[in-house]
Structures are given as C-alpha cells and as structure tokens.
Amino acid sequence: MAKGKGKKQNSGSSGQNRKKTEEFLLQNKNKVGILETATGLQYEIIKEAKGVKPNENSTVKVHQRAMLLGGKILDDTYKDATPLEFSLNDTIEGYTEGLKMMSVGSRYKFYIPPELGWGKKGSGGRIGPYALTIFDVALIEIIS
C-alpha cells in the first residue's frame, strides 16, 4: 500500500489501538513460526523460495491481503486477481523491510507495528492511529 492518502476519519482511538497492538505483538512473537527483526517487524514464512531479492530501489509486483488487527480487509489482490506494482521506496518502512527478505515466489505474512507503518497519524480514516497492519504477501516479480 502506498503511503497515506485520503480523507481523515477516526478509526479507533490512539490509546486503544496502541494497547491492542502492544498486547497482540507480545503474544504473537511467542507463537511457533513467528520471527522478529531488530526493528520489531514480525513475520511468518508461508512459502520460501530461493533466488534474487528486491532492494529498497526495486519495483515489485505482488499479491497482497492487507488487513487490520480486528480482521478488517483493506486490500485483497488475491480476491481481485490483479497484482499490485509499486516501488519499495513508495511504501511504509515495515513493508519495505519485509519484502527485502523475500525471493520471487516466496509468500510471507508481515505484522507491521505502527512505528514501521502509519504511526500516530494513521492513514485516511481507514487505518487508525497506532494501528497494527497485517500483510499476507506473495512476491511475484521484481520488475526493476
């Protein structure tokens, strides 16, 4: 998903979102198969492939299901059957960090804390302040 655009609305209070996010991340990191980077990005490898990985300047083609902690779907290219193309330097820090770990053909699930996502501002009323975002991502192609 691109960095925040859209009109502003309230999607949960910042205090409530922060508490739910912190509780979830504490419990999630203890689950089998969940890994965590030094920055706090949690991820799960659904399918691992070998090969070339994108860098911060790459343009990629992915399928993704983006959702909030409560299960609200923000985007689902799997369902739409229309992959998304974007440059890694045009998306949030946590998504870029996660994609750089993946090879073409891999599928990961990212649990992106607000510090690596949309932070205290949220995004356009769809993503509230301090909200955790979850991405189920399949890296289809590195375009450039």
Buried (B, 14 or more C-beta within 10 A) or exposed (E): BEEBEEEEEEBBEBEEBBEBBBEBBEEBEEEEEBEEEEEBBBBBBEEEBEEEBBEEEBBBBBBBBBBBBEEEEBBBBEEEEEBBEBBBEEBBBBBBBBBEBBBBBBBBBBBBBBBBBBBEBBBBEBBBBBBBBBBBBBBBBBEE
